[in-house]
Amino acid sequence: MELFNEIYSCYYHTVRHILAEAAGHSVNMKEMEQICKNQAFQETALAVLPKLTKGEWPLLFPSKEHPGCYESALHFPPPELPLTALQMSWLAALIHDPRFRLFFTDEELKTPMLHLPTGSIFRQF
């Protein structure tokens, strides 16, 4: 969810996309650079890829079968991050605003995402 911190969320999604690709097959530097270019900013590859490939972030390791390629240490696609308490509070405040229903159909309002816990999640003034 890119709502709360666009830059760091963008980096997270870029790394997550690289790990998802590497879980399915070995990825080379060109593929990772292309993912960075498509998912984030032009210079993201300069900041993120050395940390992934040099071992600072132990998420990728060199492939034994494919020289010059990398495999995910996870061997499965990375999970989605859960919402933080702040994000849930903000969303709960939005959902409880009467004008919220103006922007969604009845079917969309029934989705599980819109059923956040209530109570002390947000303060009412």
Secondary structure, 3 states (H helix, E strand, C coil): CCCCCHHHHHHHHHHHHHHHHHHHCCEEHHHHHHHHHHHCCCCHHHHHHHHHHCCCCCCEEECCCCCCEEEECCCCCCCCCCCCHHHHHHHHHHHCCHHHHHHCCHHHHCCHHHCCCCCCCCCCC
